[in-house]
Amino acid sequence: MKMILAFIPPHRLDRVTRALEHVERFPGMSVSDARGFGHEKLSPSHDVRDQLEDFTEAARIECVVPDAMADEVIEAVRSATHTGGRGDGKLFVLPVLEGLRIKTGDRGPDVA
């Protein structure tokens, strides 16, 4: 299994949600508000907007999917957020060693 962790502009969340709804057997996702900054804020060439804002708002998306589904989910998120400009977001893929469904005690990839 893989955990897909994405930080995207909040105004793109609806597009990402719709894209993931089209992924067959997509197991679901969790969304939370996040704030942060990237390396641009630390460089001397940052613009006036960076000087006025301490953190950039982002939506944090987390989902755990079977290995075979990971590439399709990654592409759905990427294509829904990509503009080619600054601030499109970041996406990370992490291995998941095990999952457990608390209700039934089931373990393994079917838990995703």
N, C-alpha and C positions, 0 to 999 in steps of 0.2 A: 504494500500500500504506500501511497505518497500523500503528504500533506502539501497542499498548495496554499501559499500565504501571499496575498497581494495587497499592496497599498496603492489605492487609486484615488483620483479626484472624486469627491463626493457626488458631483453632478453627473458622473458617469456610472454610478451604481445601478440605476435603472436599466441602462443598456447592457451592462454585464449580467444582471439578473435575467433579462430576456434571452440573452445569448446562451446562458447556462440551462435555461428551461428547455432549450432545443437539443441539448446533449442527452442522448438516449440513456435512461437509467441513472441519470445524475442523482447522487444520494442526498444532496442538500448542502447548505453552507451556513456559516455563522458570520454575522457582520457586526462590527463595532466601530465607534468613532476613534480616530487616532490623530495625533498631532506630532510633528517632527520637523526636521530639516535635513537637507542633503549637503554634500560637499560644497555646493555653490555658495552657501551662506558663509562658509569659512574662508572663501577666497577673497582677495582684495578687489576683485572686479565685480562684486555683486551690485545689483541695481538698487534704486531708491525703494522699490517695493520690499526688498529683503531687509532694508534698514528699518522699515516701519513695522514689520511683522516679526515676532519672535519665533513663531512656529507656523507651518503650513498645515491646514486641515486636510485630512485624508479619511477615506473609508478603508477599514481593514477587513479583508475577506479571508476566511479560513475554511477549507474543505479537505476532507480526507476521501480519497478515491482509490479504486483498484489500480494497480500499475498499468493495466491495459488502457485505462481511461485517461491517464494523466496528460498525454500529449493533446488530446482533443479538448480537455478542459483548459489547458494552458493557452491553446490557440484561440478558444472562445473568449477568454479574458483579454488576451493581447489584442485581438482584432476589435473588440468592443471599446477599448480604451485608447488605441493608437491614433495619434494625430501627427506624430513626427516632431512635435514641439516639446518644449521644456514642460515638465510636470505631468507627463503621461503616467507616471507611477513606476512601481517596482513589483516584481513577482519572484518568489522564491519557491523552490521545490525541496522538500525534506523527506527523508525516509521515515516511515512509520513501522516500528518493530512489531507492535501488537495493538489490537483493539479489543475492547470488551463491551458488550451491551449489558448494562447494569440490570435491566429488567429480567433478562433470561439467562444471563451468565454466558451467552454465546461468545466465542472468541474467533479471531481470524479475519480474513478479508471480507466476509459477508457482513461484518459489522459496519463497514463503511457505507 
